Amino acid sequence: LGADPLDPLGGLRSAFRRATLLLVADLVALVFLGGFAVSAWAMAFKGRVSLNPNDATYDVGARLNLQQIFGKPLGARCLLPLPPRSLDTDGLTFPLNKRYEQPDVVPQPAPSGGADF
């Protein structure tokens, strides 16, 4: 497997083609995954969920919203793939926005009848 005497650049052209294809693939992935990341961070700052993004029931402020996800204290650790140090919640219950707190109201389960159309 020696060098081709008719191609003075050797494998440089094919290496450039591979690098170009990888760059294009990376840019396509950045566009698609970057959009998801921006959307997820925006929902995290606002305390929203993807099922009902206009519901502000759990929005307790950007800092506290992020602490519920990443734990305390916030820092560079939230950008690394490491588990949070300490969480304020058990993962099933979360503090409510003061405007939506109703301590005397107990949520009722949805009726289990037929489908609503």
C-alpha positions as CSV (number, residue, x, y, z in Angstrom):
1,L,0.0,0.0,0.0
2,G,2.4,2.7,-1.2
3,A,1.7,6.2,-2.3
4,D,0.1,6.7,-5.7
5,P,2.7,8.4,-7.9
6,L,0.0,9.9,-10.1
7,D,-1.6,11.7,-7.0
8,P,1.0,13.9,-5.4
9,L,-1.4,14.9,-2.7
10,G,-1.7,11.4,-1.5
11,G,-4.9,10.8,0.6
12,L,-5.3,14.5,1.3
13,R,-8.3,14.9,-1.0
14,S,-10.2,11.9,0.5
15,A,-9.4,13.1,4.0
16,F,-10.7,16.6,3.1
17,R,-13.9,15.0,1.7
18,R,-14.4,13.0,4.9
19,A,-13.8,16.1,7.0
20,T,-16.2,18.1,5.0
21,L,-18.9,15.5,5.3
22,L,-18.4,15.3,9.0
23,L,-18.6,19.1,9.3
24,V,-21.9,19.1,7.4
25,A,-23.3,16.3,9.6
26,D,-22.2,18.2,12.7
27,L,-23.9,21.4,11.5
28,V,-27.1,19.5,10.7
29,A,-27.1,17.9,14.2
30,L,-26.3,21.3,15.8
31,V,-29.4,22.8,14.1
32,F,-31.8,20.1,15.2
33,L,-30.4,19.3,18.7
34,G,-29.7,23.0,19.4
35,G,-33.3,23.8,18.8
36,F,-34.3,21.1,21.4
37,A,-31.7,22.4,23.8
38,V,-32.9,26.0,23.6
39,S,-36.5,24.9,24.0
40,A,-35.6,22.8,27.1
41,W,-33.6,25.5,28.8
42,A,-36.4,28.1,28.1
43,M,-39.0,25.7,29.7
44,A,-36.6,25.1,32.7
45,F,-36.2,28.9,33.3
46,K,-39.9,29.4,33.2
47,G,-40.9,26.3,35.2
48,R,-43.0,24.9,32.4
49,V,-43.6,21.4,31.1
50,S,-43.9,20.3,27.5
51,L,-47.4,18.9,27.9
52,N,-48.8,22.4,28.7
53,P,-46.2,25.0,28.0
54,N,-48.5,28.0,28.8
55,D,-49.2,26.8,32.3
56,A,-47.3,28.8,34.9
57,T,-48.4,26.8,37.9
58,Y,-44.9,25.6,38.8
59,D,-43.0,28.9,37.9
60,V,-41.3,30.0,41.1
61,G,-38.6,32.1,39.4
62,A,-35.7,31.2,37.1
63,R,-33.2,30.5,39.9
64,L,-35.5,28.3,42.0
65,N,-36.8,26.5,38.9
66,L,-33.2,25.6,37.9
67,Q,-32.4,24.5,41.5
68,Q,-35.3,22.1,41.4
69,I,-33.7,20.5,38.3
70,F,-30.0,20.7,39.0
71,G,-29.9,20.9,42.8
72,K,-28.1,23.4,45.1
73,P,-25.8,25.3,44.7
74,L,-26.1,26.2,41.0
75,G,-22.7,26.4,39.2
76,A,-20.7,24.8,36.5
77,R,-21.9,21.4,37.8
78,C,-25.3,21.9,36.1
79,L,-23.5,22.0,32.7
80,L,-21.6,18.7,33.4
81,P,-23.2,15.2,33.1
82,L,-23.0,14.7,36.9
83,P,-25.9,14.0,39.3
84,P,-27.1,16.9,41.4
85,R,-25.7,17.4,44.9
86,S,-28.9,18.0,46.7
87,L,-32.5,18.4,45.6
88,D,-35.3,20.3,47.3
89,T,-38.0,17.9,46.1
90,D,-38.6,14.2,45.9
91,G,-39.2,14.4,42.1
92,L,-42.9,13.9,42.5
93,T,-44.0,17.1,44.2
94,F,-42.9,20.6,43.4
95,P,-43.6,24.0,44.9
96,L,-46.3,26.0,43.3
97,N,-46.4,29.6,42.1
98,K,-47.9,31.7,44.9
99,R,-50.7,32.8,42.5
100,Y,-51.8,29.2,42.1
101,E,-51.5,27.9,45.7
102,Q,-54.9,26.7,47.1
103,P,-54.2,24.9,50.3
104,D,-57.8,23.8,51.0
105,V,-58.4,22.4,47.5
106,V,-57.7,18.7,47.0
107,P,-57.3,17.7,43.3
108,Q,-59.9,15.2,42.2
109,P,-59.1,12.3,39.8
110,A,-60.5,12.5,36.3
111,P,-63.6,10.5,35.7
112,S,-62.8,7.1,34.2
113,G,-65.7,7.0,31.8
114,G,-65.6,7.0,28.0
115,A,-63.4,9.1,25.9
116,D,-64.4,12.8,25.5
117,F,-64.6,14.0,22.0
